[in-house]
Amino acid sequence: MMTFILPAINFLFFKVTGTIDNLAMPERKQRIIPFLFISILYCAVTFLFHWKVNAAAVTNLLMTISAMVVISASITLFYKVSIHSAAIWGIVGILLPLYKSSSGLLLIPITILIIVAGMVMSSRLMLNAHTPREVLTGSLLGFGIGFGGVLILF
């Protein structure tokens, strides 16, 4: 709820109040305030899990995801990146270091995710929502933070 429903409500609220003209937010400037609020929301969820739930693995995973959201929002202050690409490649980046310890069980899910990531990236380009550079930047950002977060925190 805190990582999907509330951010979705956040976007609808900003649409209704006129902060953003379009839910697709084609302009970089329109993304700043909604992404700032989502960053705060993700950090609050991470803090609450750390404070109230004694599950280090979940907290570390949420820290990695929150870092991805905050860094993506920070970059949005200066440059438009594909958050969709960052998100899907972030998942790949999180799962890839876990592959070795999974005795090969993650091979098929990771392979499927890489194919889905390609489809997501292609769709962003086909819809003219992003340039190739924005998609590539989002992909590298997401993968790097996901992969690095797992290596550092787990």
N, C-alpha and C positions, 0 to 999 in steps of 0.2 A: 504494500500500500504506500509506504513512504518513498519508495524509489520509482514507482510508476504512476499510481493514481494521483498523488499530490502534485508531482511535476506536470501531469496532464491538466489538472485543474488550474495550476499556475499559468500555463499557456493560455487556457481558455479565459481566465481572469484578465490577463493582459490584452487579449483580443477584444473582450467586451469593453474594457476601459479605454481602448484606443491606443494603448502603449505600443502595440504592434498592429500593423495593418492586415497581415496575412499570417496564418499559422505556419506557413513554409518559411517565413522570415528570410526573404531573399537578400535583404540588405544586412550587412555586418552590424550596423548601428542598432538595428532592431533586436539583435540577439543579446546584447550586453546585459540589460536589466533582467530578462527572464533567466539567463544562464547564471547571473549573480545569485538570484534567489534559489535556483536549483543547487548551486554550489553550497549555499548555506544549509539547505535541506539535507543534502548528502552528508555534510560534515556533522550536522546535529544527529542524524541517524547513527553515524559511526561512533560518535561520542556516547550516545545512549547505550549502544551495544557494549561498548567498552566498560561503561559505568555499571550497567544493570545485568548484563549477561556474561557469565564466566565462560566464554568460548573464544579462545585466542585465535583460532583459525578463522572464524567468522569475522572477528574484528579486523584481523590482518587483511582479509579479502576486501572488506568494506573500506579499509584504509587505502588499498590499491585503487579501488573504483573511485573513491572520493578524490584521490590525487589526480586521476584521469579527468574527472569532471572539473576540478578547480583549475588545473593547468589548461584544459581546453577553453574554459571560460576566460582565463587570463590572456590566452593567445587571441581570443576573439576581440579583445580591446584594440588590437592592432591589425589582425589578419583574419579573414574568414576561412575556417577549416571545416571539413566534412566531419561532423560529430557522429554521423552514422558509420562512416569508415573507422573512426577512432574507436567506437564502441565494439564493433564486430571484431576488429583486429585486436582490441584489448582482451577480448575473450580468448582469442587464439593465443595471445601472448601469455595469458594466465595459465592456460592448459598445457602449452608446449613444455615448460619446465617440469610439469608433473607427469609427463609421458613416461619418463624413465622409471619412476617409482611405481607406475601403474601396471608394470609387467606387460605392456603393450595393449592394455584394455582401452586406452584413449586414442588408438590409431584411427579407428573409424570415425569417432566423433570429431577429432581434429581435422581429418580429411574433409568431412562434410562441412565443417565450419569454414574451412579455407575456400571451398566451392561457394558457399553462401556469401562469404566476404567478397569474392569476385563478383557475384551477382549484385550485391549491395553497391559496390563501387561502380559497376556498369550502369546500374539504374540511376545513380546520382548524376552520372555523366549524360545518360540518355535524356533525362528530364531537364537537362541544362540547369540543375540546381547548383552545380559546382564545376570548377575548371579541373583539368587533370592534376594540376599542382595542389589544389585544395584537397582533393581526394587522396593524393599520395601523402601529403603532409598529415592529414588525419590518420591515415593508415599507419604511418611510421610512428606517430605520436602514441596512438593506442597500443600498438604492439610493444613499443619500447617501455611504456609505463607498466603495462601488464606483465611483461616478461621480467623487467627489473624489479617490480614490486614483489613478485613471487620469489625471485632470487634473494632479495634483501630480507623480506619479512618471514619467509617460511624456512 
